[in-house]
């Protein structure tokens, strides 16, 4: 059981103690105490936007169109467009599939995102 002050609605957004939140509209359970304060969604972060740009750059380096990448993934072209533009968030499994479709490993993607050469030693 949570022993932190519970927040609701406007009070939760302002970070002020209040009453428990109303039931979650779809599942019908009480949200009660939040487990964490609201944070910026990763889809809007500068880091995620860098990942989107890197995936676009890797596609260009592989001389592939969005349609070709989509065909390799078995998805519509709009899927590729949406993750490249940052409109759609990729999970780690999807990132692995996208990396493979681009002819690189997920490690190469993360190394380049971190500013290292692909296949490098990484942080020590």
C-alpha positions in Angstrom: 0.0 0.0 0.0 1.2 3.5 -0.9 1.9 5.7 2.1 2.6 8.9 0.0 0.0 11.6 -0.2 -2.4 10.9 -3.1 -3.0 13.5 -5.8 -5.9 14.0 -8.1 -6.8 15.9 -11.2 -5.6 19.5 -11.1 -4.0 18.9 -7.7 -1.9 16.1 -9.2 -0.8 18.3 -12.1 0.2 21.1 -9.6 1.8 18.5 -7.3 -0.4 19.4 -4.3 -1.8 16.8 -1.9 -5.5 16.1 -2.5 -7.9 13.3 -2.7 -7.5 10.0 -4.5 -7.9 10.2 -8.3 -11.1 9.0 -9.9 -11.2 5.4 -11.3 -9.2 4.9 -14.4 -11.9 5.5 -17.1 -11.3 2.3 -19.1 -10.2 -0.3 -16.6 -12.3 0.9 -13.7 -9.7 0.7 -10.9 -8.5 3.4 -8.6 -5.3 5.0 -9.5 -4.6 6.0 -5.9 -1.1 7.3 -5.3 1.0 8.0 -8.4 4.2 6.0 -8.5 6.1 8.9 -10.0 5.7 12.6 -10.8 4.8 13.4 -14.4 7.8 13.4 -16.7 8.4 14.4 -20.3 7.4 11.6 -22.6 10.4 10.1 -24.3 8.9 10.6 -27.8 9.3 14.4 -27.3 12.8 14.3 -25.8 15.8 15.6 -27.6 17.4 12.1 -27.2 14.5 10.4 -28.9 14.5 13.0 -31.7 18.2 12.2 -32.2 17.3 8.5 -32.5 14.7 9.3 -35.2 17.2 11.4 -37.1 19.8 8.6 -36.8 17.4 6.0 -38.1 16.6 8.2 -41.1 20.3 8.8 -41.7 21.0 5.0 -41.5 18.2 4.4 -44.1 19.8 7.0 -46.4 23.3 5.5 -45.9 21.8 2.1 -46.9 20.3 3.7 -50.0 16.9 2.5 -49.0 13.5 4.2 -49.4 10.8 4.2 -46.7 8.9 1.8 -48.9 11.8 -0.6 -49.1 12.4 -0.6 -45.3 8.6 -1.1 -44.8 8.7 -4.1 -47.1 11.6 -5.6 -45.2 9.7 -5.1 -41.9 6.3 -6.3 -43.4 4.6 -3.0 -42.3 3.1 -0.1 -44.2 5.3 2.7 -45.4 3.5 5.0 -42.9 5.0 3.1 -40.0 8.5 4.0 -41.2 7.5 7.6 -41.8 5.9 7.9 -38.3 8.9 6.6 -36.4 11.3 8.7 -38.5 9.3 11.8 -37.8 9.0 11.0 -34.1 5.2 10.7 -34.4 5.4 7.0 -33.3 7.6 5.6 -30.6 9.6 2.4 -31.1 10.0 -0.1 -28.4 13.3 -2.0 -27.9 12.1 -5.0 -29.9 10.9 -2.9 -32.8 14.2 -1.0 -32.7 16.0 -4.3 -33.2 13.8 -5.2 -36.2 14.3 -1.7 -37.7 18.1 -2.0 -37.2 18.1 -5.3 -38.9 16.1 -4.0 -41.9 18.7 -1.2 -42.2 21.6 -3.7 -42.2 23.0 -2.8 -38.8 22.9 -4.2 -35.4 21.0 -2.6 -32.5 24.4 -2.1 -30.8 25.6 -0.1 -33.8 22.5 2.1 -33.6 23.1 2.7 -29.9 26.8 3.3 -30.3 26.2 5.9 -33.0 23.5 7.5 -30.9 26.1 7.7 -28.1 28.6 9.3 -30.4 30.8 6.2 -30.7 32.0 4.4 -33.8 29.8 1.3 -34.5 31.4 -1.8 -32.9 33.5 0.3 -30.6 34.4 -0.6 -27.0 31.7 1.6 -25.4 32.0 3.1 -22.0 34.5 1.7 -19.5 
